Amino acid sequence: MKRPPLRLKLIAIAVVTCMWAAAGWGQAFPVKPIRCIVPSSPGGGADTITRLIANALPAVLGQQVIVDNRAGASGNIGAAAAAKAPPDGYTWIMINNAQAASVSLQKDPSFDLLRDFAPITQVDSTPHVILVHPSVSANSVSELVALAKSRPYALDYASAGTGTVTFLAAELFNAQAGISLRHVPYKGGGESLMSIVRGETQVYFSPLSVAIGHMRGNRVRALAVTSKTRMSLVPEVPTVAESGYPNYEFNLWNGLLVPANTPREIITTIRNAVVKALNSPEVRNRLLQTGSTGIGSRPEEFGAFLKTEVESIANVAKKLNLSGK
């Protein structure tokens, strides 16, 4: 019997080796700690949900997930750093509406959200709440609008920076209510929230998840939530729609991306781990306590959602002339 040619032997060995490597690669990930970039400062909505998920993931993945806050340039610094990371699954980024808005609001963003990243999953969704400092003589949205119309540009609203979710929520309301709240940008969600607690600004459109403690401590007054329906967490707070603006709705969403060209097996592993974390009793209870809803969508679903968000925000930005504001 003739022996197989040496060339065929080498091909067979190469095929088997590749199969072993592929199997080992899928089983091995992760073998070291993972970095999750949050393109905003500590204390904001994205930081809060990221740390909640990160604390639950070691039990699922067997590795630590280290939160790396990279604030600045409305999130562009952190996003650019994530886009340049190796596509090996060890660098994630938690994005939200602000990064979807950067395409329209930043003149020269150093990354392309849809081209430079691969979607993992939408993590959660949470409404905002319109807050005023207790010194403001408004106990409802209609009273705030009347006050703002009587004193144009006299009331300041805080934001985490131009293009951030707190900025977008406020500017959308400015347009629909026909008022002129003056924009005061801060360096992040934590600082902007504390500005209204301290009375440096008068109005803030805050994610409910980070505002609830200050609301219960009576350090701020909640006028309305930005969801379609009232929130069971704060049933006494009406919606903006109930307050006379039926077309106003704004929800903060957070989602995970990894650099483009990350292997599909790794993307699946990460997404499955995040879904398990979202379904853990600790995370579920915490989300309920903060008014957030866990999502855990598939990568394809989140990719389609993200594309729609980018296009939708671009249309709003053009209509409201928000670019560079």
C-alpha positions as CSV (number, residue, x, y, z in Angstrom):
1,M,0.0,0.0,0.0
2,K,1.3,3.4,-1.0
3,R,2.0,5.9,1.8
4,P,0.2,9.3,1.6
5,P,2.4,12.0,0.0
6,L,4.3,14.2,2.5
7,R,2.3,17.2,1.3
8,L,-1.1,15.6,2.2
9,K,0.3,14.7,5.7
10,L,1.3,18.3,6.3
11,I,-2.1,19.5,5.2
12,A,-3.8,17.1,7.5
13,I,-1.6,18.1,10.5
14,A,-2.3,21.8,9.8
15,V,-6.1,21.2,9.6
16,V,-6.1,19.3,12.9
17,T,-3.9,21.9,14.6
18,C,-6.3,24.7,13.5
19,M,-9.3,22.7,14.8
20,W,-7.5,22.3,18.2
21,A,-6.5,25.9,18.3
22,A,-10.1,27.1,17.5
23,A,-11.5,24.8,20.2
24,G,-8.9,25.9,22.7
25,W,-9.5,29.6,21.8
26,G,-13.2,29.4,22.5
27,Q,-12.7,27.6,25.7
28,A,-9.8,29.7,27.0
29,F,-11.4,33.2,26.8
30,P,-11.0,35.0,29.1
31,V,-7.6,34.1,30.6
32,K,-6.9,37.5,32.1
33,P,-8.8,40.6,33.5
34,I,-10.9,42.6,31.1
35,R,-11.0,46.4,30.8
36,C,-14.3,48.1,30.3
37,I,-13.9,51.7,29.3
38,V,-16.6,54.2,30.4
39,P,-16.3,57.4,28.4
40,S,-17.5,59.6,31.2
41,S,-16.6,60.4,34.8
42,P,-17.6,58.4,37.9
43,G,-21.0,58.9,39.3
44,G,-23.0,59.1,36.1
45,G,-25.6,56.7,34.7
46,A,-23.2,54.8,32.4
47,D,-20.6,54.4,35.3
48,T,-23.3,53.2,37.7
49,I,-24.6,50.4,35.4
50,T,-21.1,49.4,34.3
51,R,-19.9,48.9,37.8
52,L,-23.1,47.0,38.7
53,I,-22.5,44.6,35.8
54,A,-18.7,44.4,36.3
55,N,-19.2,43.3,39.9
56,A,-21.5,40.4,38.8
57,L,-19.3,39.2,35.9
58,P,-16.4,37.5,37.7
59,A,-18.8,34.8,38.9
60,V,-19.7,34.1,35.3
61,L,-16.5,34.7,33.4
62,G,-14.0,33.8,36.1
63,Q,-12.1,37.0,35.5
64,Q,-12.3,40.6,36.9
65,V,-13.8,43.3,34.8
66,I,-11.9,46.6,35.6
67,V,-13.9,49.8,35.0
68,D,-11.7,52.5,33.3
69,N,-13.3,55.9,33.3
70,R,-12.0,58.0,30.3
71,A,-14.0,61.2,30.4
72,G,-13.5,64.2,28.1
73,A,-14.6,65.6,24.8
74,S,-18.2,64.4,25.3
75,G,-17.0,60.8,25.5
76,N,-14.8,60.9,22.4
77,I,-11.5,60.3,24.3
78,G,-12.7,57.1,25.8
79,A,-14.3,55.9,22.5
80,A,-11.2,56.7,20.5
81,A,-9.1,54.7,23.0
82,A,-11.5,51.7,22.7
83,A,-11.5,51.8,18.9
84,K,-7.7,51.5,18.8
85,A,-7.6,48.5,21.2
86,P,-6.7,45.0,19.9
87,P,-9.8,43.1,18.8
88,D,-9.2,40.3,21.3
89,G,-12.2,40.7,23.7
90,Y,-10.2,42.2,26.5
91,T,-11.3,45.8,25.9
92,W,-14.9,46.8,26.0
93,I,-16.7,50.1,26.0
94,M,-20.0,51.0,27.6
95,I,-21.7,53.6,25.3
96,N,-25.0,55.4,25.4
97,N,-27.0,58.0,23.5
98,A,-24.1,60.4,23.7
99,Q,-21.8,58.4,21.6
100,A,-24.6,57.9,19.1
101,A,-24.9,61.7,19.0
102,S,-21.2,62.3,18.5
103,V,-21.6,61.5,14.8
104,S,-23.8,64.6,14.4
105,L,-22.6,66.9,17.1
106,Q,-18.8,66.6,16.9
107,K,-17.0,68.2,14.0
108,D,-14.3,65.6,13.7
109,P,-14.9,62.6,15.8
110,S,-11.8,60.4,16.0
111,F,-13.8,57.2,15.5
112,D,-16.7,55.9,13.5
113,L,-19.2,54.2,15.9
114,L,-20.7,51.9,13.3
115,R,-17.5,51.0,11.5
116,D,-14.9,50.8,14.3
117,F,-16.8,48.7,16.7
118,A,-18.8,45.5,16.9
119,P,-22.0,45.4,19.0
120,I,-22.3,43.0,22.0
121,T,-25.7,43.9,23.6
122,Q,-27.9,46.7,24.8
123,V,-27.6,46.5,28.5
124,D,-30.4,48.6,29.9
125,S,-32.8,51.5,29.4
126,T,-33.8,54.1,32.0
127,P,-35.9,57.2,31.9
128,H,-34.7,60.7,32.9
129,V,-36.3,62.9,35.5
130,I,-36.6,66.6,35.3
131,L,-35.1,68.0,38.5
132,V,-35.1,71.5,40.0
133,H,-33.2,72.9,43.0
134,P,-35.6,73.4,45.9
135,S,-35.1,77.2,45.6
136,V,-36.8,77.2,42.2
137,S,-40.4,78.4,42.5
138,A,-41.8,75.6,40.3
139,N,-43.7,72.5,41.4
140,S,-44.7,71.2,38.0
141,V,-43.5,71.2,34.4
142,S,-46.1,73.8,33.5
143,E,-44.9,76.1,36.2
144,L,-41.2,75.6,35.2
145,V,-42.1,76.5,31.6
146,A,-44.0,79.6,32.7
147,L,-41.1,80.7,34.8
148,A,-38.6,80.1,32.0
149,K,-40.7,82.1,29.6
150,S,-41.0,85.0,32.0
151,R,-37.2,85.0,32.5
152,P,-35.5,83.9,29.3
153,Y,-32.0,82.6,29.9
154,A,-32.3,83.3,33.6
155,L,-32.5,79.6,34.5
156,D,-29.4,77.4,34.0
157,Y,-29.6,73.7,33.2
158,A,-26.6,71.5,34.0
159,S,-25.3,68.8,31.7
160,A,-22.3,66.4,31.5
161,G,-21.2,68.2,28.4
162,T,-22.3,69.1,24.9
163,G,-23.7,66.0,23.2
164,T,-24.2,64.0,26.3
165,V,-27.6,62.5,27.2
166,T,-28.3,65.2,29.8
167,F,-27.7,67.8,27.1
168,L,-29.8,66.1,24.5
169,A,-32.7,65.6,26.9
170,A,-32.7,69.3,27.9
171,E,-32.3,70.7,24.4
172,L,-35.1,68.5,23.1
173,F,-37.3,69.9,25.9
174,N,-36.2,73.4,25.2
175,A,-37.4,73.1,21.7
176,Q,-40.7,71.4,22.4
177,A,-41.6,73.8,25.3
178,G,-40.4,76.9,23.4
179,I,-38.2,78.0,26.3
180,S,-34.5,79.0,26.7
181,L,-32.9,77.3,29.6
182,R,-29.2,78.3,29.5
183,H,-26.7,75.5,29.1
184,V,-23.9,75.1,31.8
185,P,-21.7,72.1,30.9
186,Y,-19.7,70.2,33.5
187,K,-17.0,67.5,33.2
188,G,-19.3,64.6,33.8
189,G,-22.6,63.2,35.1
190,G,-21.5,63.2,38.8
191,E,-20.4,66.8,38.7
192,S,-23.5,68.0,36.9
193,L,-25.8,66.2,39.3
194,M,-24.0,67.8,42.3
195,S,-24.3,71.2,40.7
196,I,-28.0,71.2,41.2
197,V,-27.8,69.6,44.6
198,R,-25.5,72.5,45.6
199,G,-27.7,75.1,43.9
200,E,-25.1,76.2,41.3
201,T,-27.7,75.4,38.6
202,Q,-31.4,75.3,38.7
203,V,-32.5,72.5,36.3
204,Y,-31.1,69.1,35.5
205,F,-32.4,66.3,33.3
206,S,-30.9,63.4,35.2
207,P,-31.1,59.6,34.7
208,L,-33.5,58.4,37.3
209,S,-31.1,55.7,38.4
210,V,-28.6,58.3,39.8
211,A,-31.1,60.9,41.0
212,I,-33.4,58.7,43.2
213,G,-31.2,59.1,46.3
214,H,-31.2,62.9,46.1
215,M,-35.0,62.9,45.4
216,R,-35.7,60.8,48.5
217,G,-33.4,63.0,50.6
218,N,-35.3,66.1,49.4
219,R,-32.1,67.7,48.1
220,V,-33.8,68.1,44.7
221,R,-37.4,68.3,43.5
222,A,-38.6,66.0,40.7
223,L,-41.1,67.6,38.3
224,A,-41.6,64.8,35.8
225,V,-40.2,61.6,34.4
226,T,-39.4,61.3,30.7
227,S,-40.9,57.9,30.1
228,K,-44.2,57.1,28.3
229,T,-45.8,56.0,31.6
230,R,-45.2,56.7,35.2
231,M,-42.5,54.7,37.0
232,S,-43.5,52.3,39.7
233,L,-40.4,53.4,41.6
234,V,-41.7,57.0,41.9
235,P,-45.5,56.7,41.1
236,E,-46.2,60.1,42.4
237,V,-44.1,61.8,39.7
238,P,-46.1,62.5,36.5
239,T,-44.7,62.1,33.0
240,V,-43.8,65.0,30.8
241,A,-46.6,63.8,28.5
242,E,-49.1,64.2,31.3
243,S,-47.7,67.7,31.9
244,G,-48.8,69.0,28.5
245,Y,-46.0,67.7,26.1
246,P,-47.3,64.4,24.7
247,N,-44.6,64.1,22.1
248,Y,-41.7,64.3,24.6
249,E,-40.0,61.1,25.6
250,F,-36.4,60.4,26.4
251,N,-34.7,57.3,27.7
252,L,-31.0,56.7,28.5
253,W,-29.7,53.5,27.1
254,N,-26.4,51.8,27.7
255,G,-24.8,49.2,25.5
256,L,-21.5,47.3,25.1
257,L,-19.2,47.4,22.1
258,V,-15.8,45.8,21.4
259,P,-13.3,46.8,18.6
260,A,-14.3,45.7,15.1
261,N,-13.0,42.3,14.0
262,T,-13.3,40.8,17.4
263,P,-13.9,37.0,16.8
264,R,-17.6,36.0,16.8
265,E,-17.0,33.3,19.4
266,I,-15.7,35.9,21.8
267,I,-18.6,38.3,21.1
268,T,-21.0,35.4,21.9
269,T,-19.2,34.6,25.1
270,I,-19.3,38.2,26.3
271,R,-22.9,38.7,25.4
272,N,-24.0,35.4,27.2
273,A,-22.1,36.4,30.3
274,V,-23.7,39.9,30.4
275,V,-27.2,38.3,30.0
276,K,-26.4,36.0,32.9
277,A,-25.3,38.9,35.0
278,L,-28.4,40.9,34.1
279,N,-30.6,37.9,35.2
280,S,-28.8,37.5,38.5
281,P,-31.0,38.4,41.6
282,E,-28.6,41.1,42.8
283,V,-28.5,42.9,39.5
284,R,-32.2,42.5,38.8
285,N,-33.1,43.9,42.2
286,R,-30.7,46.8,41.8
287,L,-32.2,47.7,38.4
288,L,-35.7,47.7,39.9
289,Q,-34.5,49.9,42.8
290,T,-33.1,52.5,40.3
291,G,-35.9,52.4,37.7
292,S,-33.9,50.8,35.0
293,T,-34.9,47.9,32.7
294,G,-32.4,45.2,31.8
295,I,-32.3,44.4,28.0
296,G,-29.7,41.9,27.0
297,S,-30.4,42.0,23.2
298,R,-28.5,39.9,20.7
299,P,-25.6,41.6,18.8
300,E,-27.6,41.9,15.6
301,E,-30.5,43.5,17.4
302,F,-28.2,46.0,19.2
303,G,-26.4,46.8,15.9
304,A,-29.7,47.6,14.2
305,F,-30.8,49.6,17.2
306,L,-27.6,51.6,17.2
307,K,-27.8,52.4,13.5
308,T,-31.4,53.7,14.0
309,E,-30.3,55.8,17.0
310,V,-27.5,57.4,15.1
311,E,-29.8,58.3,12.2
312,S,-32.6,59.5,14.6
313,I,-30.3,61.8,16.6
314,A,-28.8,63.2,13.4
315,N,-32.3,64.2,12.3
316,V,-33.0,65.8,15.6
317,A,-29.7,67.6,15.7
318,K,-30.2,69.0,12.3
319,K,-33.8,70.1,13.1
320,L,-32.8,71.8,16.4
321,N,-29.5,73.2,15.0
322,L,-27.5,71.5,17.8
323,S,-24.2,71.0,16.1
324,G,-21.4,72.7,18.0
325,K,-23.8,74.2,20.5
